[in-house]
Amino acid sequence: MKWLLIIALLLIIASLAGALVAMMRGDSASGDERRSRRMARALTVRISLSVLLFIAVIISYHLGWIQPTGIPMR
């Protein structure tokens, strides 16, 4: 489960970086629509991955695959 979380977080960061590249690249007026579409698609992927990761953590907790450790109280 730990590797699934790490891979999902790396994919989320890569998608966010892709949106940044799409936003920063190009100055031509004709490419603005294409650039906006690429950036919107990258951000949609990031949001979808984040929601799927959240659902996976909730399901894993309910199935007992992961256990909360918490912070020890003194």
PDB file of N, CA, C and O in Angstrom:
ATOM      1  N   MET A   1       0.823  -1.198   0.000  1.00  0.00           N
ATOM      2  CA  MET A   1       0.000   0.000   0.000  1.00  0.00           C
ATOM      3  C   MET A   1       0.866   1.260   0.000  1.00  0.00           C
ATOM      4  O   MET A   1       0.501   2.279  -0.587  1.00  0.00           O
ATOM      5  N   LYS A   2       2.011   1.174   0.663  1.00  0.00           N
ATOM      6  CA  LYS A   2       2.896   2.327   0.731  1.00  0.00           C
ATOM      7  C   LYS A   2       3.378   2.734  -0.662  1.00  0.00           C
ATOM      8  O   LYS A   2       3.454   3.922  -0.973  1.00  0.00           O
ATOM      9  N   TRP A   3       3.703   1.740  -1.501  1.00  0.00           N
ATOM     10  CA  TRP A   3       4.179   2.037  -2.849  1.00  0.00           C
ATOM     11  C   TRP A   3       3.083   2.644  -3.706  1.00  0.00           C
ATOM     12  O   TRP A   3       3.352   3.515  -4.534  1.00  0.00           O
ATOM     13  N   LEU A   4       1.849   2.193  -3.514  1.00  0.00           N
ATOM     14  CA  LEU A   4       0.725   2.773  -4.242  1.00  0.00           C
ATOM     15  C   LEU A   4       0.569   4.251  -3.908  1.00  0.00           C
ATOM     16  O   LEU A   4       0.325   5.069  -4.795  1.00  0.00           O
ATOM     17  N   LEU A   5       0.707   4.591  -2.643  1.00  0.00           N
ATOM     18  CA  LEU A   5       0.608   5.994  -2.228  1.00  0.00           C
ATOM     19  C   LEU A   5       1.745   6.832  -2.809  1.00  0.00           C
ATOM     20  O   LEU A   5       1.526   7.955  -3.264  1.00  0.00           O
ATOM     21  N   ILE A   6       2.949   6.286  -2.791  1.00  0.00           N
ATOM     22  CA  ILE A   6       4.097   7.029  -3.309  1.00  0.00           C
ATOM     23  C   ILE A   6       3.946   7.260  -4.809  1.00  0.00           C
ATOM     24  O   ILE A   6       4.191   8.363  -5.299  1.00  0.00           O
ATOM     25  N   ILE A   7       3.543   6.217  -5.537  1.00  0.00           N
ATOM     26  CA  ILE A   7       3.358   6.353  -6.986  1.00  0.00           C
ATOM     27  C   ILE A   7       2.254   7.352  -7.303  1.00  0.00           C
ATOM     28  O   ILE A   7       2.398   8.170  -8.212  1.00  0.00           O
ATOM     29  N   ALA A   8       1.149   7.290  -6.556  1.00  0.00           N
ATOM     30  CA  ALA A   8       0.045   8.224  -6.793  1.00  0.00           C
ATOM     31  C   ALA A   8       0.482   9.664  -6.525  1.00  0.00           C
ATOM     32  O   ALA A   8       0.139  10.565  -7.291  1.00  0.00           O
ATOM     33  N   LEU A   9       1.225   9.886  -5.462  1.00  0.00           N
ATOM     34  CA  LEU A   9       1.693  11.246  -5.169  1.00  0.00           C
ATOM     35  C   LEU A   9       2.657  11.749  -6.239  1.00  0.00           C
ATOM     36  O   LEU A   9       2.616  12.924  -6.606  1.00  0.00           O
ATOM     37  N   LEU A  10       3.525  10.870  -6.743  1.00  0.00           N
ATOM     38  CA  LEU A  10       4.435  11.269  -7.814  1.00  0.00           C
ATOM     39  C   LEU A  10       3.678  11.602  -9.101  1.00  0.00           C
ATOM     40  O   LEU A  10       4.041  12.541  -9.810  1.00  0.00           O
ATOM     41  N   LEU A  11       2.633  10.840  -9.402  1.00  0.00           N
ATOM     42  CA  LEU A  11       1.818  11.142 -10.577  1.00  0.00           C
ATOM     43  C   LEU A  11       1.081  12.467 -10.426  1.00  0.00           C
ATOM     44  O   LEU A  11       0.941  13.215 -11.394  1.00  0.00           O
ATOM     45  N   ILE A  12       0.615  12.757  -9.225  1.00  0.00           N
ATOM     46  CA  ILE A  12      -0.061  14.030  -8.967  1.00  0.00           C
ATOM     47  C   ILE A  12       0.907  15.198  -9.163  1.00  0.00           C
ATOM     48  O   ILE A  12       0.555  16.208  -9.772  1.00  0.00           O
ATOM     49  N   ILE A  13       2.109  15.056  -8.651  1.00  0.00           N
ATOM     50  CA  ILE A  13       3.111  16.112  -8.808  1.00  0.00           C
ATOM     51  C   ILE A  13       3.507  16.267 -10.272  1.00  0.00           C
ATOM     52  O   ILE A  13       3.695  17.389 -10.744  1.00  0.00           O
ATOM     53  N   ALA A  14       3.639  15.146 -11.005  1.00  0.00           N
ATOM     54  CA  ALA A  14       3.983  15.210 -12.427  1.00  0.00           C
ATOM     55  C   ALA A  14       2.876  15.906 -13.218  1.00  0.00           C
ATOM     56  O   ALA A  14       3.161  16.676 -14.135  1.00  0.00           O
ATOM     57  N   SER A  15       1.639  15.644 -12.875  1.00  0.00           N
ATOM     58  CA  SER A  15       0.527  16.292 -13.560  1.00  0.00           C
ATOM     59  C   SER A  15       0.517  17.796 -13.277  1.00  0.00           C
ATOM     60  O   SER A  15       0.249  18.601 -14.169  1.00  0.00           O
ATOM     61  N   LEU A  16       0.805  18.157 -12.050  1.00  0.00           N
ATOM     62  CA  LEU A  16       0.878  19.577 -11.702  1.00  0.00           C
ATOM     63  C   LEU A  16       2.025  20.258 -12.447  1.00  0.00           C
ATOM     64  O   LEU A  16       1.883  21.392 -12.907  1.00  0.00           O
ATOM     65  N   ALA A  17       3.157  19.572 -12.567  1.00  0.00           N
ATOM     66  CA  ALA A  17       4.285  20.118 -13.322  1.00  0.00           C
ATOM     67  C   ALA A  17       3.924  20.253 -14.801  1.00  0.00           C
ATOM     68  O   ALA A  17       4.331  21.214 -15.453  1.00  0.00           O
ATOM     69  N   GLY A  18       3.168  19.304 -15.327  1.00  0.00           N
ATOM     70  CA  GLY A  18       2.727  19.386 -16.720  1.00  0.00           C
ATOM     71  C   GLY A  18       1.838  20.587 -16.957  1.00  0.00           C
ATOM     72  O   GLY A  18       1.933  21.238 -17.997  1.00  0.00           O
ATOM     73  N   ALA A  19       0.974  20.886 -16.002  1.00  0.00           N
ATOM     74  CA  ALA A  19       0.126  22.070 -16.114  1.00  0.00           C
ATOM     75  C   ALA A  19       0.965  23.345 -16.064  1.00  0.00           C
ATOM     76  O   ALA A  19       0.674  24.310 -16.771  1.00  0.00           O
ATOM     77  N   LEU A  20       1.996  23.349 -15.235  1.00  0.00           N
ATOM     78  CA  LEU A  20       2.878  24.514 -15.150  1.00  0.00           C
ATOM     79  C   LEU A  20       3.614  24.728 -16.467  1.00  0.00           C
ATOM     80  O   LEU A  20       3.726  25.857 -16.946  1.00  0.00           O
ATOM     81  N   VAL A  21       4.112  23.645 -17.049  1.00  0.00           N
ATOM     82  CA  VAL A  21       4.816  23.755 -18.328  1.00  0.00           C
ATOM     83  C   VAL A  21       3.869  24.260 -19.407  1.00  0.00           C
ATOM     84  O   VAL A  21       4.244  25.113 -20.212  1.00  0.00           O
ATOM     85  N   ALA A  22       2.638  23.740 -19.431  1.00  0.00           N
ATOM     86  CA  ALA A  22       1.665  24.188 -20.426  1.00  0.00           C
ATOM     87  C   ALA A  22       1.326  25.663 -20.236  1.00  0.00           C
ATOM     88  O   ALA A  22       1.090  26.374 -21.212  1.00  0.00           O
ATOM     89  N   MET A  23       1.301  26.119 -19.007  1.00  0.00           N
ATOM     90  CA  MET A  23       0.969  27.512 -18.736  1.00  0.00           C
ATOM     91  C   MET A  23       2.121  28.442 -19.137  1.00  0.00           C
ATOM     92  O   MET A  23       1.882  29.538 -19.644  1.00  0.00           O
ATOM     93  N   MET A  24       3.351  28.014 -18.915  1.00  0.00           N
ATOM     94  CA  MET A  24       4.502  28.876 -19.147  1.00  0.00           C
ATOM     95  C   MET A  24       4.983  28.861 -20.594  1.00  0.00           C
ATOM     96  O   MET A  24       5.670  29.789 -21.023  1.00  0.00           O
ATOM     97  N   ARG A  25       4.640  27.838 -21.341  1.00  0.00           N
ATOM     98  CA  ARG A  25       5.171  27.670 -22.694  1.00  0.00           C
ATOM     99  C   ARG A  25       4.355  28.471 -23.716  1.00  0.00           C
ATOM    100  O   ARG A  25       3.127  28.505 -23.652  1.00  0.00           O
ATOM    101  N   GLY A  26       5.037  29.097 -24.635  1.00  0.00           N
ATOM    102  CA  GLY A  26       4.393  29.753 -25.778  1.00  0.00           C
ATOM    103  C   GLY A  26       3.830  31.126 -25.478  1.00  0.00           C
ATOM    104  O   GLY A  26       3.270  31.370 -24.410  1.00  0.00           O
ATOM    105  N   ASP A  27       3.993  32.030 -26.459  1.00  0.00           N
ATOM    106  CA  ASP A  27       3.444  33.383 -26.345  1.00  0.00           C
ATOM    107  C   ASP A  27       2.514  33.733 -27.490  1.00  0.00           C
ATOM    108  O   ASP A  27       1.921  34.812 -27.497  1.00  0.00           O
ATOM    109  N   SER A  28       2.376  32.833 -28.466  1.00  0.00           N
ATOM    110  CA  SER A  28       1.575  33.165 -29.637  1.00  0.00           C
ATOM    111  C   SER A  28       0.088  33.122 -29.306  1.00  0.00           C
ATOM    112  O   SER A  28      -0.354  32.309 -28.494  1.00  0.00           O
ATOM    113  N   ALA A  29      -0.667  33.993 -29.935  1.00  0.00           N
ATOM    114  CA  ALA A  29      -2.111  34.066 -29.700  1.00  0.00           C
ATOM    115  C   ALA A  29      -2.829  32.837 -30.233  1.00  0.00           C
ATOM    116  O   ALA A  29      -3.844  32.427 -29.671  1.00  0.00           O
ATOM    117  N   SER A  30      -2.318  32.235 -31.317  1.00  0.00           N
ATOM    118  CA  SER A  30      -2.985  31.060 -31.888  1.00  0.00           C
ATOM    119  C   SER A  30      -2.821  29.835 -31.001  1.00  0.00           C
ATOM    120  O   SER A  30      -3.648  28.925 -31.054  1.00  0.00           O
ATOM    121  N   GLY A  31      -1.785  29.793 -30.196  1.00  0.00           N
ATOM    122  CA  GLY A  31      -1.556  28.642 -29.330  1.00  0.00           C
ATOM    123  C   GLY A  31      -2.220  28.757 -27.976  1.00  0.00           C
ATOM    124  O   GLY A  31      -2.147  27.824 -27.177  1.00  0.00           O
ATOM    125  N   ASP A  32      -2.874  29.892 -27.691  1.00  0.00           N
ATOM    126  CA  ASP A  32      -3.481  30.089 -26.382  1.00  0.00           C
ATOM    127  C   ASP A  32      -4.574  29.069 -26.097  1.00  0.00           C
ATOM    128  O   ASP A  32      -4.667  28.556 -24.982  1.00  0.00           O
ATOM    129  N   GLU A  33      -5.408  28.766 -27.101  1.00  0.00           N
ATOM    130  CA  GLU A  33      -6.493  27.816 -26.877  1.00  0.00           C
ATOM    131  C   GLU A  33      -5.940  26.411 -26.639  1.00  0.00           C
ATOM    132  O   GLU A  33      -6.410  25.690 -25.758  1.00  0.00           O
ATOM    133  N   ARG A  34      -4.944  26.033 -27.429  1.00  0.00           N
ATOM    134  CA  ARG A  34      -4.331  24.713 -27.265  1.00  0.00           C
ATOM    135  C   ARG A  34      -3.625  24.601 -25.917  1.00  0.00           C
ATOM    136  O   ARG A  34      -3.704  23.574 -25.243  1.00  0.00           O
ATOM    137  N   ARG A  35      -2.932  25.675 -25.536  1.00  0.00           N
ATOM    138  CA  ARG A  35      -2.227  25.689 -24.259  1.00  0.00           C
ATOM    139  C   ARG A  35      -3.214  25.602 -23.107  1.00  0.00           C
ATOM    140  O   ARG A  35      -2.979  24.877 -22.140  1.00  0.00           O
ATOM    141  N   SER A  36      -4.311  26.332 -23.202  1.00  0.00           N
ATOM    142  CA  SER A  36      -5.331  26.296 -22.150  1.00  0.00           C
ATOM    143  C   SER A  36      -5.948  24.910 -22.036  1.00  0.00           C
ATOM    144  O   SER A  36      -6.229  24.435 -20.935  1.00  0.00           O
ATOM    145  N   ARG A  37      -6.158  24.265 -23.176  1.00  0.00           N
ATOM    146  CA  ARG A  37      -6.727  22.915 -23.170  1.00  0.00           C
ATOM    147  C   ARG A  37      -5.767  21.927 -22.509  1.00  0.00           C
ATOM    148  O   ARG A  37      -6.189  21.076 -21.727  1.00  0.00           O
ATOM    149  N   ARG A  38      -4.468  22.042 -22.826  1.00  0.00           N
ATOM    150  CA  ARG A  38      -3.467  21.157 -22.203  1.00  0.00           C
ATOM    151  C   ARG A  38      -3.396  21.381 -20.698  1.00  0.00           C
ATOM    152  O   ARG A  38      -3.316  20.428 -19.924  1.00  0.00           O
ATOM    153  N   MET A  39      -3.426  22.639 -20.291  1.00  0.00           N
ATOM    154  CA  MET A  39      -3.345  22.952 -18.874  1.00  0.00           C
ATOM    155  C   MET A  39      -4.586  22.458 -18.142  1.00  0.00           C
ATOM    156  O   MET A  39      -4.480  21.912 -17.043  1.00  0.00           O
ATOM    157  N   ALA A  40      -5.760  22.643 -18.738  1.00  0.00           N
ATOM    158  CA  ALA A  40      -6.999  22.173 -18.114  1.00  0.00           C
ATOM    159  C   ALA A  40      -7.013  20.651 -18.008  1.00  0.00           C
ATOM    160  O   ALA A  40      -7.468  20.103 -17.004  1.00  0.00           O
ATOM    161  N   ARG A  41      -6.520  19.969 -19.032  1.00  0.00           N
ATOM    162  CA  ARG A  41      -6.471  18.510 -18.995  1.00  0.00           C
ATOM    163  C   ARG A  41      -5.517  18.027 -17.895  1.00  0.00           C
ATOM    164  O   ARG A  41      -5.832  17.080 -17.174  1.00  0.00           O
ATOM    165  N   ALA A  42      -4.358  18.673 -17.765  1.00  0.00           N
ATOM    166  CA  ALA A  42      -3.390  18.280 -16.738  1.00  0.00           C
ATOM    167  C   ALA A  42      -3.965  18.509 -15.338  1.00  0.00           C
ATOM    168  O   ALA A  42      -3.771  17.684 -14.445  1.00  0.00           O
ATOM    169  N   LEU A  43      -4.663  19.615 -15.147  1.00  0.00           N
ATOM    170  CA  LEU A  43      -5.257  19.886 -13.832  1.00  0.00           C
ATOM    171  C   LEU A  43      -6.416  18.941 -13.548  1.00  0.00           C
ATOM    172  O   LEU A  43      -6.636  18.566 -12.396  1.00  0.00           O
ATOM    173  N   THR A  44      -7.163  18.548 -14.580  1.00  0.00           N
ATOM    174  CA  THR A  44      -8.245  17.573 -14.402  1.00  0.00           C
ATOM    175  C   THR A  44      -7.683  16.227 -13.983  1.00  0.00           C
ATOM    176  O   THR A  44      -8.240  15.553 -13.117  1.00  0.00           O
ATOM    177  N   VAL A  45      -6.577  15.840 -14.602  1.00  0.00           N
ATOM    178  CA  VAL A  45      -5.917  14.583 -14.220  1.00  0.00           C
ATOM    179  C   VAL A  45      -5.452  14.661 -12.774  1.00  0.00           C
ATOM    180  O   VAL A  45      -5.605  13.697 -12.024  1.00  0.00           O
ATOM    181  N   ARG A  46      -4.890  15.784 -12.376  1.00  0.00           N
ATOM    182  CA  ARG A  46      -4.402  15.936 -11.000  1.00  0.00           C
ATOM    183  C   ARG A  46      -5.545  15.822  -9.997  1.00  0.00           C
ATOM    184  O   ARG A  46      -5.408  15.145  -8.978  1.00  0.00           O
ATOM    185  N   ILE A  47      -6.646  16.465 -10.270  1.00  0.00           N
ATOM    186  CA  ILE A  47      -7.794  16.406  -9.366  1.00  0.00           C
ATOM    187  C   ILE A  47      -8.354  14.995  -9.314  1.00  0.00           C
ATOM    188  O   ILE A  47      -8.698  14.502  -8.240  1.00  0.00           O
ATOM    189  N   SER A  48      -8.447  14.340 -10.466  1.00  0.00           N
ATOM    190  CA  SER A  48      -8.962  12.965 -10.495  1.00  0.00           C
ATOM    191  C   SER A  48      -8.065  12.021  -9.709  1.00  0.00           C
ATOM    192  O   SER A  48      -8.555  11.177  -8.959  1.00  0.00           O
ATOM    193  N   LEU A  49      -6.749  12.159  -9.878  1.00  0.00           N
ATOM    194  CA  LEU A  49      -5.820  11.317  -9.123  1.00  0.00           C
ATOM    195  C   LEU A  49      -5.922  11.582  -7.626  1.00  0.00           C
ATOM    196  O   LEU A  49      -5.845  10.651  -6.824  1.00  0.00           O
ATOM    197  N   SER A  50      -6.094  12.833  -7.248  1.00  0.00           N
ATOM    198  CA  SER A  50      -6.227  13.161  -5.828  1.00  0.00           C
ATOM    199  C   SER A  50      -7.485  12.550  -5.226  1.00  0.00           C
ATOM    200  O   SER A  50      -7.449  12.019  -4.116  1.00  0.00           O
ATOM    201  N   VAL A  51      -8.589  12.623  -5.947  1.00  0.00           N
ATOM    202  CA  VAL A  51      -9.839  12.039  -5.463  1.00  0.00           C
ATOM    203  C   VAL A  51      -9.722  10.526  -5.372  1.00  0.00           C
ATOM    204  O   VAL A  51     -10.157   9.929  -4.387  1.00  0.00           O
ATOM    205  N   LEU A  52      -9.132   9.892  -6.399  1.00  0.00           N
ATOM    206  CA  LEU A  52      -8.943   8.442  -6.370  1.00  0.00           C
ATOM    207  C   LEU A  52      -8.022   8.013  -5.220  1.00  0.00           C
ATOM    208  O   LEU A  52      -8.263   6.989  -4.580  1.00  0.00           O
ATOM    209  N   LEU A  53      -6.973   8.793  -4.961  1.00  0.00           N
ATOM    210  CA  LEU A  53      -6.081   8.486  -3.844  1.00  0.00           C
ATOM    211  C   LEU A  53      -6.816   8.580  -2.517  1.00  0.00           C
ATOM    212  O   LEU A  53      -6.636   7.729  -1.645  1.00  0.00           O
ATOM    213  N   PHE A  54      -7.635   9.596  -2.359  1.00  0.00           N
ATOM    214  CA  PHE A  54      -8.407   9.760  -1.130  1.00  0.00           C
ATOM    215  C   PHE A  54      -9.366   8.586  -0.937  1.00  0.00           C
ATOM    216  O   PHE A  54      -9.475   8.045   0.164  1.00  0.00           O
ATOM    217  N   ILE A  55     -10.058   8.194  -2.003  1.00  0.00           N
ATOM    218  CA  ILE A  55     -10.987   7.063  -1.916  1.00  0.00           C
ATOM    219  C   ILE A  55     -10.231   5.774  -1.611  1.00  0.00           C
ATOM    220  O   ILE A  55     -10.709   4.951  -0.831  1.00  0.00           O
ATOM    221  N   ALA A  56      -9.048   5.586  -2.218  1.00  0.00           N
ATOM    222  CA  ALA A  56      -8.252   4.384  -1.966  1.00  0.00           C
ATOM    223  C   ALA A  56      -7.816   4.312  -0.505  1.00  0.00           C
ATOM    224  O   ALA A  56      -7.807   3.230   0.082  1.00  0.00           O
ATOM    225  N   VAL A  57      -7.459   5.434   0.079  1.00  0.00           N
ATOM    226  CA  VAL A  57      -7.051   5.443   1.489  1.00  0.00           C
ATOM    227  C   VAL A  57      -8.242   5.110   2.392  1.00  0.00           C
ATOM    228  O   VAL A  57      -8.096   4.345   3.346  1.00  0.00           O
ATOM    229  N   ILE A  58      -9.393   5.664   2.109  1.00  0.00           N
ATOM    230  CA  ILE A  58     -10.594   5.370   2.908  1.00  0.00           C
ATOM    231  C   ILE A  58     -10.963   3.890   2.804  1.00  0.00           C
ATOM    232  O   ILE A  58     -11.241   3.248   3.817  1.00  0.00           O
ATOM    233  N   ILE A  59     -10.968   3.348   1.588  1.00  0.00           N
ATOM    234  CA  ILE A  59     -11.309   1.933   1.411  1.00  0.00           C
ATOM    235  C   ILE A  59     -10.270   1.042   2.083  1.00  0.00           C
ATOM    236  O   ILE A  59     -10.626   0.047   2.714  1.00  0.00           O
ATOM    237  N   SER A  60      -8.997   1.385   1.956  1.00  0.00           N
ATOM    238  CA  SER A  60      -7.939   0.594   2.585  1.00  0.00           C
ATOM    239  C   SER A  60      -8.074   0.587   4.099  1.00  0.00           C
ATOM    240  O   SER A  60      -7.831  -0.436   4.739  1.00  0.00           O
ATOM    241  N   TYR A  61      -8.452   1.695   4.667  1.00  0.00           N
ATOM    242  CA  TYR A  61      -8.653   1.763   6.115  1.00  0.00           C
ATOM    243  C   TYR A  61      -9.813   0.869   6.542  1.00  0.00           C
ATOM    244  O   TYR A  61      -9.710   0.131   7.522  1.00  0.00           O
ATOM    245  N   HIS A  62     -10.914   0.943   5.800  1.00  0.00           N
ATOM    246  CA  HIS A  62     -12.081   0.143   6.160  1.00  0.00           C
ATOM    247  C   HIS A  62     -11.849  -1.349   5.957  1.00  0.00           C
ATOM    248  O   HIS A  62     -12.441  -2.161   6.669  1.00  0.00           O
ATOM    249  N   LEU A  63     -11.003  -1.730   5.006  1.00  0.00           N
ATOM    250  CA  LEU A  63     -10.696  -3.138   4.778  1.00  0.00           C
ATOM    251  C   LEU A  63      -9.594  -3.655   5.697  1.00  0.00           C
ATOM    252  O   LEU A  63      -9.321  -4.855   5.735  1.00  0.00           O
ATOM    253  N   GLY A  64      -8.962  -2.745   6.437  1.00  0.00           N
ATOM    254  CA  GLY A  64      -7.925  -3.150   7.386  1.00  0.00           C
ATOM    255  C   GLY A  64      -6.546  -3.273   6.776  1.00  0.00           C
ATOM    256  O   GLY A  64      -5.642  -3.802   7.423  1.00  0.00           O
ATOM    257  N   TRP A  65      -6.352  -2.801   5.546  1.00  0.00           N
ATOM    258  CA  TRP A  65      -5.048  -2.877   4.910  1.00  0.00           C
ATOM    259  C   TRP A  65      -4.063  -1.885   5.503  1.00  0.00           C
ATOM    260  O   TRP A  65      -2.855  -2.122   5.483  1.00  0.00           O
ATOM    261  N   ILE A  66      -4.569  -0.772   6.034  1.00  0.00           N
ATOM    262  CA  ILE A  66      -3.724   0.211   6.701  1.00  0.00           C
ATOM    263  C   ILE A  66      -4.316   0.489   8.071  1.00  0.00           C
ATOM    264  O   ILE A  66      -5.529   0.403   8.265  1.00  0.00           O
ATOM    265  N   GLN A  67      -3.461   0.818   9.005  1.00  0.00           N
ATOM    266  CA  GLN A  67      -3.889   1.110  10.373  1.00  0.00           C
ATOM    267  C   GLN A  67      -3.356   2.484  10.770  1.00  0.00           C
ATOM    268  O   GLN A  67      -2.219   2.827  10.446  1.00  0.00           O
ATOM    269  N   PRO A  68      -4.160   3.261  11.458  1.00  0.00           N
ATOM    270  CA  PRO A  68      -3.654   4.554  11.935  1.00  0.00           C
ATOM    271  C   PRO A  68      -2.675   4.331  13.082  1.00  0.00           C
ATOM    272  O   PRO A  68      -2.913   3.504  13.963  1.00  0.00           O
ATOM    273  N   THR A  69      -1.590   5.066  13.064  1.00  0.00           N
ATOM    274  CA  THR A  69      -0.627   4.945  14.151  1.00  0.00           C
ATOM    275  C   THR A  69      -0.790   6.065  15.160  1.00  0.00           C
ATOM    276  O   THR A  69      -0.584   5.863  16.357  1.00  0.00           O
ATOM    277  N   GLY A  70      -1.151   7.223  14.694  1.00  0.00           N
ATOM    278  CA  GLY A  70      -1.387   8.346  15.601  1.00  0.00           C
ATOM    279  C   GLY A  70      -0.114   8.871  16.207  1.00  0.00           C
ATOM    280  O   GLY A  70       0.973   8.337  15.984  1.00  0.00           O
ATOM    281  N   ILE A  71      -0.264   9.919  16.971  1.00  0.00           N
ATOM    282  CA  ILE A  71       0.855  10.514  17.686  1.00  0.00           C
ATOM    283  C   ILE A  71       0.703  10.086  19.145  1.00  0.00           C
ATOM    284  O   ILE A  71      -0.351  10.295  19.746  1.00  0.00           O
ATOM    285  N   PRO A  72       1.746   9.491  19.714  1.00  0.00           N
ATOM    286  CA  PRO A  72       1.636   9.031  21.099  1.00  0.00           C
ATOM    287  C   PRO A  72       1.417  10.206  22.061  1.00  0.00           C
ATOM    288  O   PRO A  72       2.073  11.243  21.962  1.00  0.00           O
ATOM    289  N   MET A  73       0.489  10.016  22.981  1.00  0.00           N
ATOM    290  CA  MET A  73       0.209  11.022  24.000  1.00  0.00           C
ATOM    291  C   MET A  73       1.111  10.769  25.203  1.00  0.00           C
ATOM    292  O   MET A  73       1.356   9.621  25.573  1.00  0.00           O
ATOM    293  N   ARG A  74       1.595  11.829  25.800  1.00  0.00           N
ATOM    294  CA  ARG A  74       2.449  11.684  26.986  1.00  0.00           C
ATOM    295  C   ARG A  74       1.680  11.990  28.223  1.00  0.00           C
ATOM    296  O   ARG A  74       2.227  11.922  29.324  1.00  0.00           O
TER     297      ARG A  74
END
